[in-house]
Amino acid sequence: MRKILRVLALLLLLLPAFLFTACDDDQQVAMLLWGTWEGQVSTDFYQGRWGSYSSDYYTVWYFDGKPGARHGRGWEQDYLNGHRYRDYFDWYVMDNGNTVEIRYRDRSLPTRYIHHFHINDTHFHGQVENGDGSYSAFRLFKADDYGYDGYNHYYGWHYGGKPAGTLGETSWKD
């Protein structure tokens, strides 16, 4: 009887270790990604003997996922030269939370990888590999925390944003 009680006591002591396990790095990054992010992207388009041609544009990224998952779905909406472009994607966190893979549903677009990034509850910045060997730098803030309504605080409404409720569907139907 004593032996059984000792074994039960030992099991009760070990039980919390199994119940209270922490998320791995991939899961932590995935949970931080959830939500709407907006800000600037800087892209180098061409490098020649006279220098590089580059462009800065405003973007909104939306990441959706499920608790405990390392992947999800989302969309990217870019505002460039007064036009608005939206593409839907599936995303995956990999390499111990050091890389985010973006696979666009439009298969003509290359798979992109987010590297060398920093993310916390309010800011997300780093580099995106564009699929052709070039990189874009991005600097975003968590729009969910600031009441995202499509208004670009730098460019205003005329840059391509529209009031809340007019940006279109934010998720797709399968």
C-alpha positions as CSV (number, residue, x, y, z in Angstrom):
1,M,0.0,0.0,0.0
2,R,2.8,2.4,0.9
3,K,4.5,1.7,-2.5
4,I,1.3,2.6,-4.3
5,L,0.9,5.9,-2.3
6,R,4.5,6.8,-3.2
7,V,4.0,6.2,-6.9
8,L,0.8,8.2,-6.8
9,A,2.5,11.0,-5.0
10,L,5.3,11.0,-7.6
11,L,2.8,11.1,-10.4
12,L,1.0,14.0,-8.8
13,L,4.3,15.9,-8.6
14,L,5.1,15.2,-12.2
15,L,1.6,16.0,-13.5
16,P,2.1,19.8,-13.6
17,A,5.2,19.5,-15.8
18,F,3.0,17.8,-18.4
19,L,0.0,20.1,-18.1
20,F,1.9,23.4,-18.1
21,T,4.1,23.1,-21.1
22,A,5.0,26.3,-22.9
23,C,4.6,27.1,-26.6
24,D,7.5,26.5,-28.9
25,D,9.1,29.4,-30.8
26,D,7.1,28.8,-33.9
27,Q,3.8,28.9,-32.0
28,Q,4.8,32.1,-30.2
29,V,5.6,33.9,-33.4
30,A,2.4,32.6,-35.0
31,M,0.3,34.0,-32.2
32,L,2.0,37.4,-32.4
33,L,1.3,37.5,-36.1
34,W,-2.4,37.2,-35.7
35,G,-4.2,40.4,-36.5
36,T,-3.9,43.4,-38.8
37,W,-0.5,45.1,-39.4
38,E,0.0,48.3,-41.4
39,G,2.9,50.5,-42.4
40,Q,5.7,51.0,-45.0
41,V,7.5,48.7,-47.3
42,S,10.7,49.8,-49.1
43,T,11.7,47.8,-52.2
44,D,14.7,47.9,-54.4
45,F,13.6,47.1,-57.9
46,Y,16.7,47.5,-60.0
47,Q,20.4,47.8,-59.3
48,G,22.5,49.1,-62.2
49,R,25.7,51.0,-62.8
50,W,24.0,54.3,-61.9
51,G,22.5,53.1,-58.7
52,S,19.2,51.5,-57.7
53,Y,15.6,52.3,-58.4
54,S,13.5,51.8,-55.4
55,S,10.0,52.5,-54.2
56,D,8.3,53.0,-50.8
57,Y,4.6,52.0,-50.5
58,Y,2.0,51.6,-47.9
59,T,0.7,48.1,-47.0
60,V,-1.8,46.3,-44.8
61,W,-1.2,42.6,-43.8
62,Y,-3.8,40.5,-42.1
63,F,-2.8,37.2,-40.5
64,D,-5.4,34.7,-39.1
65,G,-4.8,31.5,-37.3
66,K,-5.9,29.0,-34.7
67,P,-4.5,28.6,-31.1
68,G,-1.5,26.3,-31.1
69,A,-1.1,26.4,-34.8
70,R,2.1,27.4,-36.7
71,H,0.2,28.5,-39.8
72,G,-2.9,30.2,-41.1
73,R,-4.4,32.4,-43.8
74,G,-4.3,36.0,-44.6
75,W,-4.2,38.8,-47.1
76,E,-1.9,41.6,-48.1
77,Q,-3.3,44.9,-49.4
78,D,-0.8,47.3,-51.0
79,Y,-1.4,51.0,-51.9
80,L,0.9,52.0,-54.8
81,N,0.5,55.0,-57.1
82,G,-3.1,55.6,-56.0
83,H,-4.1,52.0,-56.6
84,R,-5.0,49.3,-54.2
85,Y,-3.9,45.7,-54.8
86,R,-5.0,42.7,-52.6
87,D,-3.6,39.2,-52.6
88,Y,-4.6,36.2,-50.4
89,F,-2.0,33.9,-48.9
90,D,-1.3,30.9,-46.6
91,W,1.4,31.5,-44.1
92,Y,3.7,29.2,-42.1
93,V,6.2,29.9,-39.3
94,M,9.3,27.7,-39.4
95,D,12.9,27.4,-38.4
96,N,12.3,27.9,-34.7
97,G,10.3,31.1,-35.3
98,N,13.0,32.7,-37.5
99,T,11.2,32.5,-40.9
100,V,7.7,33.1,-42.1
101,E,6.7,31.6,-45.4
102,I,4.1,33.4,-47.5
103,R,2.4,31.3,-50.3
104,Y,0.0,33.3,-52.4
105,R,-3.2,31.8,-53.6
106,D,-2.4,33.4,-57.0
107,R,0.2,30.8,-58.0
108,S,1.7,33.3,-60.5
109,L,3.2,35.2,-57.5
110,P,6.4,33.8,-56.0
111,T,6.6,32.3,-52.5
112,R,8.1,34.9,-50.2
113,Y,10.0,34.5,-47.0
114,I,10.1,36.9,-44.1
115,H,13.6,36.8,-42.5
116,H,15.6,38.9,-40.0
117,F,12.4,40.2,-38.3
118,H,11.4,41.4,-34.9
119,I,7.9,41.2,-33.7
120,N,6.1,42.1,-30.5
121,D,2.6,43.0,-29.5
122,T,2.7,46.4,-31.3
123,H,5.5,46.4,-33.9
124,F,6.7,44.1,-36.7
125,H,9.7,44.9,-38.8
126,G,12.3,43.0,-40.9
127,Q,13.0,41.9,-44.4
128,V,11.0,40.0,-47.0
129,E,12.7,37.9,-49.7
130,N,10.8,38.7,-52.9
131,G,11.3,35.4,-54.6
132,D,13.8,36.8,-57.1
133,G,16.8,37.2,-54.7
134,S,15.9,40.8,-53.8
135,Y,14.7,41.9,-50.4
136,S,12.2,44.5,-49.2
137,A,12.4,46.1,-45.8
138,F,9.1,46.6,-43.9
139,R,8.1,48.5,-40.8
140,L,4.6,47.8,-39.5
141,F,2.5,48.5,-36.4
142,K,-0.4,46.5,-35.0
143,A,-3.4,48.2,-36.5
144,D,-5.9,46.2,-34.4
145,D,-4.6,48.2,-31.4
146,Y,-5.2,51.5,-33.1
147,G,-8.7,50.9,-34.6
148,Y,-7.8,50.0,-38.2
149,D,-10.2,51.6,-40.5
150,G,-8.3,51.8,-43.8
151,Y,-7.1,55.3,-43.3
152,N,-3.5,55.9,-44.1
153,H,-2.2,58.3,-41.5
154,Y,0.6,59.4,-43.7
155,Y,-1.1,59.6,-47.1
156,G,-4.8,60.2,-46.0
157,W,-7.9,58.8,-47.7
158,H,-6.9,59.9,-51.3
159,Y,-4.0,57.4,-51.3
160,G,-6.3,54.5,-51.9
161,G,-7.8,53.7,-48.5
162,K,-11.5,53.8,-47.8
163,P,-13.6,54.2,-44.7
164,A,-14.3,51.3,-42.4
165,G,-16.6,48.6,-43.9
166,T,-15.7,49.4,-47.5
167,L,-12.4,47.6,-47.8
168,G,-14.1,44.4,-49.0
169,E,-14.0,40.9,-47.7
170,T,-11.2,40.2,-45.2
171,S,-11.4,36.4,-45.5
172,W,-12.2,34.0,-48.3
173,K,-14.8,31.3,-48.5
174,D,-13.8,27.8,-49.4
